[in-house]
Amino acid sequence: MPKETTNRQIARQGQTMLVALLAVLVVLAVAVGGVWFWRSAETKPDIDAGRVAADRFLEQIRAGQAGEAWQSTTAEFKSAEGRETFAKNVKTHPLLKQPATFVSVQAVTVQGQPRAEYLYRAGKEKGKGMIRLLAGLDNDTWRVDRLTIE
């Protein structure tokens, strides 16, 4: 009889350890999932807020305020293209002088950072005169990171 008691105790202890281990795993999974959700929600860009910055950027260029438009860009943009070069380049692009119509937006990731790519059509012809703006959060402020004219 003592042998049966020992086997039951061992079985009960094994079940108790299994339940405790499962409880720890569930708590750990919930914690990891919560952190992942919190971080992804925190870094997801608000695409509508980004569009306001992109629209303002294009309006400033169209209004002849290239310096102000350049100032509203990211450090990477400024490093790639200085203020005077940018001002000279935007003057040579007739597409930037005419009103642009918003076409679409898509969320993208660049070097592990969430960004939004805004596509505008300049002029009346479909497919011609496309302006792409890549924008993202920079110190909690939306800024244009790249300008491409097709």
Buried (B, 14 or more C-beta within 10 A) or exposed (E): EEEEEEEEEEEEEEEEEEEEEEEEEEEEEEEEEEEEEEEEEEEEBEBEEBBEBBBBBBBBBBEEBBEBBBEBBBEBBBEEBEBEEBBEBBEEBEBBEEEBEBEEBEEEEEEEEBBBBBBBBBBEEEEEBBBBBBBBBBEEEBBBBBBEBE
